[in-house]
Amino acid sequence: MLVDEVKIYVRSGDGGHGAIAFRREKYVPKGGPSGGDGGRGGDVIIKINPSLNTLYYFQRHSIFKAKNGVNGMSRNMTGGNSEHLILEVPPGTIVRDAESGAVLADMTGEIDHVVVVKGGRGGKGNARFATSSNRAPRMAEKGAPGEERWLRLELRLIADVGLVGVPNAGKSTLLSVVSNAKPKIADYPFTTLQPNLGVVIYDDRDLVFADIPGLIEGAHMGIGLGHAFLRHVQRCRMLIHVINGSADDPLADYNQINAELALYDEKLAQKPQLVVFNKMDLPDVQARWEMLQTEFNKRGVEVLPISALARQQIDTLIQNTFYTYSQLPIEAPEPSEALPLYQLAEVEEIFTLARGDDGSYIVRGKRIERAAAMTYWDYEEAIQRFQKILQTLGISAALEKAGVQPGDTVFIGEYELEWSD
């Protein structure tokens, strides 16, 4: 079963807490602080695994959390860093931020892996805060919280040749004849509900063919799962346009498919196409072939008559396909939608200040919320250090300008604090 789109939640590990400790050896008076730093939390990394061809694993598992860093210990012992959590995806996977839709990475082979959320750094132990004026600091840092986000993974098959056409044109039958693929085949539209891949071998060379489910009018707008199917065509270097010879108006079907490709992505209309007129084993199709061939020729379209079921002209089609492919210029895969890769280190406001319905003050900001989460609130020195951070970032001045008074409630992230001079 091909699963080509999933939504997952990822969270990196928190940093380990720095330790507050002092040397207590018997013959070492005034041993001083000896609290070690915490270890770094694990990153979440998405990496290509060439042996995979589906996102099925993520349909059954959607929440992924890296481990936290180890807390620091006494005797200046630093906590261990956590191992990174690696999620493997097939080549051709596009990683998007689920909320904004921005592209984080286009895993086409040039990008082997991408860090989607970084682990929190370890907190500093009290040994790191010792100074000439404060030789026994009773303060340390908690580990920085990890990052979290929802991601959307989209698989765009990396195939050399894509088979396109209206439903029931015979694409699956053709794929089963030219390759080792065994797609579902039946005499009704939409037999193929997901793309199928097959390897075609000719003269010691091989190409990967993709049977793209039948396209209908409005596919470029998502009608009939159009978007889900069309995105797989974007990776193909060339197309084989399979025409249903028994259709009421094969020429109209040909025009419709090309229009849908162009409306979805202008570059699809520029891809080289081999056009084949299928089902030539049927007498009524044979009877109308010459007339339709003339109409296609008037439009400058060269059409090869075949019968996938009876295997007529299949060798000629394979030869033409490999020759056409060999003439294509070598090109590097482009990032999805030609978008620059989304930068994880975002530029944002230092903080925002708002008033709650109950008259409280609400401070938001990545840096100050992280500082609050890393503060040991049980130690006075740590609280004083946090107050200095408020002053340095201009938050104290902003609160005073907004009219904060001693005893007022100030929310910073998940922490409820009481303002004091």
NUZA-960595 format. One record per residue (C-alpha): residue number from 1; residue in one letter; x, y, z. Coordinates in steps of 0.02 Angstrom, whole numbers. Example, Ala and Ser with C-alpha at 12.3 -4.5 7.8 and 13.67 -1.06 7.14 Angstrom:
<nodes>
+-----+----+--------+--------+--------+
|   i | aa |     c1 |     c2 |     c3 |
+-----+----+--------+--------+--------+
|   1 |  A |    615 |   -225 |    390 |
|   2 |  S |    684 |    -53 |    357 |
+-----+----+--------+--------+--------+
</nodes>
This chain:
<nodes>
+-----+----+--------+--------+--------+
|   i | aa |     c1 |     c2 |     c3 |
+-----+----+--------+--------+--------+
|   1 |  M |      0 |      0 |      0 |
|   2 |  L |     70 |    168 |    -51 |
|   3 |  V |     49 |    302 |     81 |
|   4 |  D |    108 |    466 |      6 |
|   5 |  E |     50 |    600 |    130 |
|   6 |  V |     54 |    601 |    321 |
|   7 |  K |     54 |    725 |    464 |
|   8 |  I |    169 |    695 |    613 |
|   9 |  Y |    217 |    782 |    776 |
|  10 |  V |    401 |    796 |    822 |
|  11 |  R |    481 |    860 |    982 |
|  12 |  S |    665 |    871 |   1022 |
|  13 |  G |    734 |    828 |   1193 |
|  14 |  D |    751 |    953 |   1336 |
|  15 |  G |    924 |    996 |   1394 |
|  16 |  G |    981 |    919 |   1558 |
|  17 |  H |    978 |   1029 |   1713 |
|  18 |  G |   1137 |   1104 |   1781 |
|  19 |  A |   1179 |   1045 |   1957 |
|  20 |  I |   1197 |   1146 |   2116 |
|  21 |  A |   1329 |   1058 |   2219 |
|  22 |  F |   1483 |   1094 |   2327 |
|  23 |  R |   1640 |    995 |   2365 |
|  24 |  R |   1624 |    906 |   2532 |
|  25 |  E |   1791 |    815 |   2549 |
|  26 |  K |   1851 |    796 |   2727 |
|  27 |  Y |   2016 |    887 |   2709 |
|  28 |  V |   1962 |   1017 |   2579 |
|  29 |  P |   1895 |   1169 |   2672 |
|  30 |  K |   1792 |   1289 |   2569 |
|  31 |  G |   1793 |   1169 |   2424 |
|  32 |  G |   1687 |   1282 |   2318 |
|  33 |  P |   1548 |   1245 |   2191 |
|  34 |  S |   1558 |   1083 |   2093 |
|  35 |  G |   1393 |   1071 |   2001 |
|  36 |  G |   1415 |   1007 |   1823 |
|  37 |  D |   1322 |   1060 |   1666 |
|  38 |  G |   1175 |    965 |   1595 |
|  39 |  G |   1187 |    870 |   1431 |
|  40 |  R |   1107 |    923 |   1268 |
|  41 |  G |    937 |    854 |   1218 |
|  42 |  G |    923 |    749 |   1062 |
|  43 |  D |    880 |    824 |    891 |
|  44 |  V |    747 |    751 |    778 |
|  45 |  I |    822 |    717 |    607 |
|  46 |  I |    734 |    662 |    448 |
|  47 |  K |    848 |    558 |    337 |
|  48 |  I |    833 |    473 |    167 |
|  49 |  N |    827 |    283 |    162 |
|  50 |  P |    841 |    228 |    -21 |
|  51 |  S |    763 |     59 |     18 |
|  52 |  L |    596 |    139 |     68 |
|  53 |  N |    460 |    183 |    -57 |
|  54 |  T |    311 |    230 |     53 |
|  55 |  L |    267 |    331 |    208 |
|  56 |  Y |    163 |    187 |    279 |
|  57 |  Y |    261 |    181 |    443 |
|  58 |  F |    206 |    359 |    484 |
|  59 |  Q |     24 |    315 |    459 |
|  60 |  R |     36 |    200 |    610 |
|  61 |  H |    156 |    309 |    712 |
|  62 |  S |    130 |    497 |    714 |
|  63 |  I |    211 |    561 |    875 |
|  64 |  F |    400 |    563 |    893 |
|  65 |  K |    497 |    631 |   1042 |
|  66 |  A |    685 |    631 |   1064 |
|  67 |  K |    759 |    593 |   1235 |
|  68 |  N |    810 |    728 |   1359 |
|  69 |  G |    989 |    766 |   1403 |
|  70 |  V |   1057 |    696 |   1566 |
|  71 |  N |   1064 |    812 |   1716 |
|  72 |  G |   1232 |    875 |   1777 |
|  73 |  M |   1307 |    800 |   1935 |
|  74 |  S |   1423 |    847 |   2075 |
|  75 |  R |   1612 |    842 |   2058 |
|  76 |  N |   1593 |    946 |   1899 |
|  77 |  M |   1524 |    798 |   1805 |
|  78 |  T |   1433 |    849 |   1645 |
|  79 |  G |   1275 |    754 |   1601 |
|  80 |  G |   1278 |    651 |   1442 |
|  81 |  N |   1204 |    714 |   1279 |
|  82 |  S |   1052 |    621 |   1216 |
|  83 |  E |   1059 |    524 |   1053 |
|  84 |  H |    971 |    603 |    906 |
|  85 |  L |    806 |    529 |    848 |
|  86 |  I |    819 |    485 |    662 |
|  87 |  L |    662 |    463 |    557 |
|  88 |  E |    690 |    378 |    389 |
|  89 |  V |    591 |    425 |    234 |
|  90 |  P |    597 |    371 |     51 |
|  91 |  P |    684 |    477 |    -81 |
|  92 |  G |    569 |    609 |   -153 |
|  93 |  T |    490 |    656 |     14 |
|  94 |  I |    450 |    840 |     41 |
|  95 |  V |    453 |    898 |    222 |
|  96 |  R |    337 |   1044 |    261 |
|  97 |  D |    293 |   1141 |    416 |
|  98 |  A |    111 |   1090 |    440 |
|  99 |  E |     55 |   1260 |    504 |
| 100 |  S |    135 |   1376 |    376 |
| 101 |  G |    156 |   1254 |    232 |
| 102 |  A |    337 |   1312 |    212 |
| 103 |  V |    458 |   1186 |    137 |
| 104 |  L |    590 |   1128 |    262 |
| 105 |  A |    677 |   1009 |    142 |
| 106 |  D |    654 |    923 |    -25 |
| 107 |  M |    732 |    752 |      1 |
| 108 |  T |    786 |    715 |   -177 |
| 109 |  G |    958 |    643 |   -141 |
| 110 |  E |   1058 |    804 |   -138 |
| 111 |  I |    992 |    831 |     38 |
| 112 |  D |   1029 |    673 |    135 |
| 113 |  H |    957 |    731 |    300 |
| 114 |  V |    881 |    882 |    387 |
| 115 |  V |    866 |    931 |    570 |
| 116 |  V |    683 |    977 |    593 |
| 117 |  V |    690 |   1019 |    780 |
| 118 |  K |    848 |   1050 |    881 |
| 119 |  G |    874 |    982 |   1056 |
| 120 |  G |    882 |   1103 |   1202 |
| 121 |  R |   1054 |   1146 |   1267 |
| 122 |  G |   1104 |   1087 |   1438 |
| 123 |  G |   1090 |   1206 |   1586 |
| 124 |  K |   1247 |   1273 |   1667 |
| 125 |  G |   1297 |   1205 |   1837 |
| 126 |  N |   1335 |   1321 |   1982 |
| 127 |  A |   1523 |   1298 |   1955 |
| 128 |  R |   1503 |   1404 |   1797 |
| 129 |  F |   1434 |   1552 |   1896 |
| 130 |  A |   1576 |   1567 |   2022 |
| 131 |  T |   1660 |   1738 |   2022 |
| 132 |  S |   1788 |   1825 |   2130 |
| 133 |  S |   1647 |   1911 |   2223 |
| 134 |  N |   1532 |   1760 |   2233 |
| 135 |  R |   1634 |   1604 |   2263 |
| 136 |  A |   1488 |   1495 |   2318 |
| 137 |  P |   1343 |   1533 |   2200 |
| 138 |  R |   1180 |   1447 |   2241 |
| 139 |  M |   1113 |   1457 |   2066 |
| 140 |  A |   1117 |   1356 |   1907 |
| 141 |  E |   1017 |   1339 |   1748 |
| 142 |  K |    886 |   1213 |   1703 |
| 143 |  G |    903 |   1137 |   1531 |
| 144 |  A |    828 |   1231 |   1385 |
| 145 |  P |    662 |   1160 |   1326 |
| 146 |  G |    662 |   1064 |   1163 |
| 147 |  E |    573 |   1124 |   1007 |
| 148 |  E |    411 |   1053 |    941 |
| 149 |  R |    312 |   1065 |    780 |
| 150 |  W |    189 |    975 |    669 |
| 151 |  L |    257 |    919 |    501 |
| 152 |  R |    175 |    863 |    341 |
| 153 |  L |    270 |    735 |    237 |
| 154 |  E |    227 |    721 |     53 |
| 155 |  L |    300 |    585 |    -57 |
| 156 |  R |    327 |    625 |   -240 |
| 157 |  L |    382 |    469 |   -328 |
| 158 |  I |    549 |    482 |   -415 |
| 159 |  A |    518 |    391 |   -579 |
| 160 |  D |    597 |    412 |   -750 |
| 161 |  V |    439 |    391 |   -853 |
| 162 |  G |    260 |    430 |   -804 |
| 163 |  L |    108 |    349 |   -883 |
| 164 |  V |    -36 |    474 |   -894 |
| 165 |  G |   -208 |    470 |   -970 |
| 166 |  V |   -393 |    466 |   -932 |
| 167 |  P |   -465 |    328 |   -822 |
| 168 |  N |   -476 |    157 |   -904 |
| 169 |  A |   -354 |    203 |  -1043 |
| 170 |  G |   -251 |     46 |  -1009 |
| 171 |  K |   -103 |    119 |   -913 |
| 172 |  S |    -99 |    -19 |   -783 |
| 173 |  T |   -108 |   -154 |   -917 |
| 174 |  L |     36 |    -71 |  -1010 |
| 175 |  L |    141 |    -62 |   -851 |
| 176 |  S |    110 |   -246 |   -815 |
| 177 |  V |    165 |   -291 |   -992 |
| 178 |  V |    325 |   -189 |  -1000 |
| 179 |  S |    385 |   -218 |   -821 |
| 180 |  N |    377 |   -336 |   -673 |
| 181 |  A |    241 |   -233 |   -587 |
| 182 |  K |     76 |   -317 |   -545 |
| 183 |  P |    -53 |   -177 |   -530 |
| 184 |  K |   -238 |   -208 |   -508 |
| 185 |  I |   -323 |   -218 |   -679 |
| 186 |  A |   -510 |   -217 |   -716 |
| 187 |  D |   -628 |   -151 |   -848 |
| 188 |  Y |   -695 |     -1 |   -755 |
| 189 |  P |   -632 |    176 |   -718 |
| 190 |  F |   -522 |    213 |   -567 |
| 191 |  T |   -458 |     37 |   -545 |
| 192 |  T |   -292 |    118 |   -497 |
| 193 |  L |   -314 |    222 |   -340 |
| 194 |  Q |   -129 |    243 |   -303 |
| 195 |  P |     28 |    256 |   -411 |
| 196 |  N |    118 |     96 |   -458 |
| 197 |  L |    302 |     78 |   -502 |
| 198 |  G |    386 |    -44 |   -618 |
| 199 |  V |    563 |    -66 |   -684 |
| 200 |  V |    580 |    -86 |   -873 |
| 201 |  I |    743 |   -164 |   -935 |
| 202 |  Y |    805 |   -146 |  -1113 |
| 203 |  D |    978 |   -182 |  -1182 |
| 204 |  D |   1064 |   -181 |  -1011 |
| 205 |  R |    981 |    -17 |   -964 |
| 206 |  D |    833 |     11 |   -850 |
| 207 |  L |    703 |    145 |   -820 |
| 208 |  V |    574 |    163 |   -682 |
| 209 |  F |    397 |    182 |   -748 |
| 210 |  A |    257 |    256 |   -641 |
| 211 |  D |     75 |    217 |   -676 |
| 212 |  I |    -14 |    377 |   -623 |
| 213 |  P |   -200 |    353 |   -582 |
| 214 |  G |   -318 |    419 |   -715 |
| 215 |  L |   -342 |    606 |   -723 |
| 216 |  I |   -511 |    689 |   -749 |
| 217 |  E |   -567 |    865 |   -789 |
| 218 |  G |   -530 |    981 |   -643 |
| 219 |  A |   -387 |    873 |   -578 |
| 220 |  H |   -277 |   1028 |   -562 |
| 221 |  M |   -402 |   1093 |   -433 |
| 222 |  G |   -399 |    931 |   -334 |
| 223 |  I |   -556 |    856 |   -409 |
| 224 |  G |   -548 |    667 |   -407 |
| 225 |  L |   -391 |    669 |   -297 |
| 226 |  G |   -306 |    767 |   -435 |
| 227 |  H |   -174 |    848 |   -325 |
| 228 |  A |   -130 |    683 |   -244 |
| 229 |  F |    -95 |    608 |   -416 |
| 230 |  L |    -22 |    755 |   -512 |
| 231 |  R |    119 |    788 |   -389 |
| 232 |  H |    195 |    619 |   -434 |
| 233 |  V |    208 |    671 |   -617 |
| 234 |  Q |    322 |    817 |   -571 |
| 235 |  R |    470 |    704 |   -535 |
| 236 |  C |    460 |    610 |   -703 |
| 237 |  R |    583 |    659 |   -840 |
| 238 |  M |    463 |    612 |   -980 |
| 239 |  L |    284 |    553 |  -1004 |
| 240 |  I |    194 |    418 |  -1102 |
| 241 |  H |     19 |    482 |  -1141 |
| 242 |  V |    -96 |    331 |  -1156 |
| 243 |  I |   -254 |    366 |  -1258 |
| 244 |  N |   -407 |    256 |  -1240 |
| 245 |  G |   -443 |    207 |  -1420 |
| 246 |  S |   -620 |    151 |  -1375 |
| 247 |  A |   -668 |    318 |  -1295 |
| 248 |  D |   -805 |    425 |  -1372 |
| 249 |  D |   -683 |    565 |  -1416 |
| 250 |  P |   -499 |    516 |  -1397 |
| 251 |  L |   -440 |    684 |  -1464 |
| 252 |  A |   -538 |    777 |  -1331 |
| 253 |  D |   -465 |    662 |  -1197 |
| 254 |  Y |   -290 |    701 |  -1259 |
| 255 |  N |   -322 |    889 |  -1251 |
| 256 |  Q |   -403 |    875 |  -1080 |
| 257 |  I |   -256 |    783 |  -1000 |
| 258 |  N |   -128 |    907 |  -1070 |
| 259 |  A |   -234 |   1052 |  -1009 |
| 260 |  E |   -242 |    979 |   -833 |
| 261 |  L |    -53 |    953 |   -831 |
| 262 |  A |    -20 |   1132 |   -887 |
| 263 |  L |   -144 |   1208 |   -765 |
| 264 |  Y |    -65 |   1114 |   -619 |
| 265 |  D |    114 |   1155 |   -666 |
| 266 |  E |    171 |   1241 |   -826 |
| 267 |  K |    330 |   1136 |   -828 |
| 268 |  L |    227 |    977 |   -846 |
| 269 |  A |    164 |   1034 |  -1016 |
| 270 |  Q |    346 |   1052 |  -1073 |
| 271 |  K |    399 |    875 |  -1029 |
| 272 |  P |    434 |    762 |  -1178 |
| 273 |  Q |    285 |    651 |  -1220 |
| 274 |  L |    263 |    491 |  -1317 |
| 275 |  V |     81 |    473 |  -1368 |
| 276 |  V |     11 |    297 |  -1390 |
| 277 |  F |   -161 |    248 |  -1455 |
| 278 |  N |   -211 |     95 |  -1353 |
| 279 |  K |   -333 |    -51 |  -1379 |
| 280 |  M |   -294 |    -80 |  -1562 |
| 281 |  D |   -345 |   -262 |  -1537 |
| 282 |  L |   -529 |   -207 |  -1542 |
| 283 |  P |   -610 |   -203 |  -1717 |
| 284 |  D |   -703 |    -39 |  -1690 |
| 285 |  V |   -542 |     45 |  -1635 |
| 286 |  Q |   -451 |    -18 |  -1789 |
| 287 |  A |   -592 |     50 |  -1897 |
| 288 |  R |   -574 |    228 |  -1832 |
| 289 |  W |   -385 |    231 |  -1817 |
| 290 |  E |   -344 |    307 |  -1987 |
| 291 |  M |   -466 |    450 |  -1964 |
| 292 |  L |   -402 |    489 |  -1790 |
| 293 |  Q |   -221 |    475 |  -1846 |
| 294 |  T |   -254 |    608 |  -1977 |
| 295 |  E |   -330 |    723 |  -1845 |
| 296 |  F |   -181 |    701 |  -1729 |
| 297 |  N |    -59 |    731 |  -1872 |
| 298 |  K |   -147 |    894 |  -1914 |
| 299 |  R |   -102 |    953 |  -1739 |
| 300 |  G |     78 |    897 |  -1758 |
| 301 |  V |     59 |    749 |  -1640 |
| 302 |  E |    140 |    584 |  -1688 |
| 303 |  V |     42 |    438 |  -1616 |
| 304 |  L |     97 |    256 |  -1601 |
| 305 |  P |    -46 |    129 |  -1614 |
| 306 |  I |    -26 |    -12 |  -1486 |
| 307 |  S |   -123 |   -145 |  -1393 |
| 308 |  A |    -60 |   -171 |  -1217 |
| 309 |  L |   -173 |   -321 |  -1194 |
| 310 |  A |   -118 |   -407 |  -1356 |
| 311 |  R |     61 |   -341 |  -1339 |
| 312 |  Q |     58 |   -261 |  -1510 |
| 313 |  Q |    196 |   -134 |  -1546 |
| 314 |  I |    258 |   -146 |  -1365 |
| 315 |  D |    438 |   -175 |  -1418 |
| 316 |  T |    431 |    -22 |  -1529 |
| 317 |  L |    362 |     81 |  -1385 |
| 318 |  I |    501 |     24 |  -1268 |
| 319 |  Q |    635 |     63 |  -1397 |
| 320 |  N |    563 |    236 |  -1430 |
| 321 |  T |    552 |    270 |  -1243 |
| 322 |  F |    733 |    224 |  -1207 |
| 323 |  Y |    793 |    323 |  -1359 |
| 324 |  T |    694 |    479 |  -1310 |
| 325 |  Y |    754 |    466 |  -1130 |
| 326 |  S |    936 |    450 |  -1186 |
| 327 |  Q |    921 |    614 |  -1282 |
| 328 |  L |    861 |    713 |  -1131 |
| 329 |  P |    987 |    835 |  -1058 |
| 330 |  I |   1058 |    793 |   -888 |
| 331 |  E |    976 |    901 |   -757 |
| 332 |  A |    986 |    915 |   -569 |
| 333 |  P |    822 |    897 |   -475 |
| 334 |  E |    751 |   1065 |   -424 |
| 335 |  P |    688 |   1100 |   -248 |
| 336 |  S |    501 |   1084 |   -232 |
| 337 |  E |    408 |   1227 |   -313 |
| 338 |  A |    576 |   1317 |   -333 |
| 339 |  L |    555 |   1381 |   -156 |
| 340 |  P |    707 |   1421 |    -48 |
| 341 |  L |    727 |   1302 |     95 |
| 342 |  Y |    636 |   1360 |    251 |
| 343 |  Q |    759 |   1422 |    382 |
| 344 |  L |    737 |   1346 |    554 |
| 345 |  A |    818 |   1494 |    639 |
| 346 |  E |    675 |   1617 |    622 |
| 347 |  V |    689 |   1804 |    650 |
| 348 |  E |    553 |   1856 |    772 |
| 349 |  E |    508 |   1990 |    897 |
| 350 |  I |    603 |   1986 |   1062 |
| 351 |  F |    440 |   1993 |   1160 |
| 352 |  T |    260 |   2051 |   1157 |
| 353 |  L |    159 |   2123 |   1300 |
| 354 |  A |    -30 |   2110 |   1322 |
| 355 |  R |   -160 |   2129 |   1459 |
| 356 |  G |   -269 |   1987 |   1518 |
| 357 |  D |   -455 |   2001 |   1554 |
| 358 |  D |   -417 |   1993 |   1741 |
| 359 |  G |   -295 |   2138 |   1731 |
| 360 |  S |   -140 |   2029 |   1727 |
| 361 |  Y |      8 |   2060 |   1612 |
| 362 |  I |     53 |   1928 |   1482 |
| 363 |  V |    230 |   1925 |   1412 |
| 364 |  R |    267 |   1816 |   1260 |
| 365 |  G |    430 |   1786 |   1173 |
| 366 |  K |    539 |   1637 |   1131 |
| 367 |  R |    693 |   1701 |   1221 |
| 368 |  I |    610 |   1757 |   1382 |
| 369 |  E |    499 |   1603 |   1393 |
| 370 |  R |    652 |   1493 |   1373 |
| 371 |  A |    744 |   1592 |   1508 |
| 372 |  A |    595 |   1568 |   1625 |
| 373 |  A |    593 |   1382 |   1593 |
| 374 |  M |    780 |   1372 |   1631 |
| 375 |  T |    769 |   1464 |   1798 |
| 376 |  Y |    778 |   1375 |   1967 |
| 377 |  W |    639 |   1471 |   2056 |
| 378 |  D |    685 |   1396 |   2225 |
| 379 |  Y |    849 |   1494 |   2234 |
| 380 |  E |    855 |   1681 |   2264 |
| 381 |  E |   1012 |   1706 |   2161 |
| 382 |  A |    929 |   1623 |   2011 |
| 383 |  I |    778 |   1739 |   2029 |
| 384 |  Q |    892 |   1891 |   2035 |
| 385 |  R |    978 |   1832 |   1876 |
| 386 |  F |    809 |   1815 |   1790 |
| 387 |  Q |    766 |   1993 |   1841 |
| 388 |  K |    925 |   2054 |   1757 |
| 389 |  I |    870 |   1965 |   1598 |
| 390 |  L |    704 |   2057 |   1607 |
| 391 |  Q |    797 |   2221 |   1618 |
| 392 |  T |    919 |   2178 |   1479 |
| 393 |  L |    779 |   2133 |   1357 |
| 394 |  G |    682 |   2289 |   1400 |
| 395 |  I |    536 |   2193 |   1474 |
| 396 |  S |    545 |   2276 |   1644 |
| 397 |  A |    537 |   2448 |   1565 |
| 398 |  A |    392 |   2396 |   1454 |
| 399 |  L |    294 |   2329 |   1604 |
| 400 |  E |    324 |   2487 |   1704 |
| 401 |  K |    270 |   2593 |   1556 |
| 402 |  A |    111 |   2489 |   1543 |
| 403 |  G |     73 |   2529 |   1727 |
| 404 |  V |    123 |   2371 |   1819 |
| 405 |  Q |    117 |   2388 |   2008 |
| 406 |  P |    192 |   2283 |   2150 |
| 407 |  G |     80 |   2134 |   2181 |
| 408 |  D |     15 |   2126 |   2001 |
| 409 |  T |     18 |   1958 |   1913 |
| 410 |  V |    135 |   1936 |   1766 |
| 411 |  F |    127 |   1781 |   1655 |
| 412 |  I |    284 |   1731 |   1562 |
| 413 |  G |    254 |   1574 |   1463 |
| 414 |  E |    185 |   1444 |   1582 |
| 415 |  Y |    245 |   1537 |   1737 |
| 416 |  E |    136 |   1650 |   1847 |
| 417 |  L |    242 |   1779 |   1936 |
| 418 |  E |    205 |   1919 |   2060 |
| 419 |  W |    282 |   2086 |   2014 |
| 420 |  S |    395 |   2163 |   2144 |
| 421 |  D |    512 |   2311 |   2147 |
+-----+----+--------+--------+--------+
</nodes>
